[in-house]
Amino acid sequence: MSLFLYGGIVAILFILILGVEIMAIGTAIQNGGFVRVYDEKGHPIYSKPGELYGFTSTTVSIKVGSFIHIYDAKGHPITSKPL
């Protein structure tokens, strides 16, 4: 299963099971050695060290060494996978 698909499924389950509305990621950018994550209005949400690997409206994937770490829209870790 794709890492991006997995993160999206987790977010949908949170909404359906817990009734929790999760804020959407508007963009994620590489800034030096950090990935900066912003909401849809351009407000900063969080920052993590590493290299931006990709993002969706619900997850951000960051490469650190030989691993991809996936975080939700609040910056909480979802999973990590070796490359």
N, C-alpha and C positions, 0 to 999 in steps of 0.2 A: 504494500500500500504506500502511496506517495506520502512523503513527510508533510507536504502542504495539505493534502486531503485529510490526513489524520488530525491535524490541528483544527481544521474547519469542523470536522465531525465532533470533536471534543467541545468546541464552542457551542454548537447547536444542541448538544446534549445538556450542557449547563442551562441553556435557555429553556428547553423543554421540561427538564426534570426539576430544576430549582426555581424556575420562573425569574431567573436573573438576566437582566439586560446588560450585555457587555458592550462597552464603548468600542467604536470602530477606529481602526488605525487608518489614518489618512495617508501618511507617507513614512518611510524610514530612509534615512540617508547615512552615508559613511562620512564621518568627520574625524580625520586622523585615525587613531586606533580604536575609535568608538563608533557604535551605531546609535544614532539619535532617532527616537520614535516620536511621531507627532499625531495628534488626533485630526479629525476632519476639518477642524477650524484652525489648524496650525499651531495649537498649543502643545508644548512638550509634555510627553507622558512619562518616558523613562529613557535611560541611556545605559548601554552595556558595552563592555570591551569586546573586541573581535572584528571580524570582517562580515559585512552584510552579504548574506547568501540569497535572500529573497524575502518577500512579505506578501501578505494578503490583508484583507480588512480585519482579520481576527488573530493572525499569528505573524511573528517575525522569526526568521531563521538566521542564525549567526554562526559563522565558522570560527572556531577557536582551536588552533592546532589541527589535529586530524579528526575533530568531532564537529557535528552540526548540532547546535542547541536551539530548541524551538521554545519560544515564549508566547504567552497569550497577550491580549491587548493591555493588560495591567502590568506586564513584566514578570509574571510568575512563570517558572519553568514548567513546560509540558512534558518534554522528553529530550533525550540526547541520543544521537546515533553516530557511530564511526563512519568515516568516509570510505 
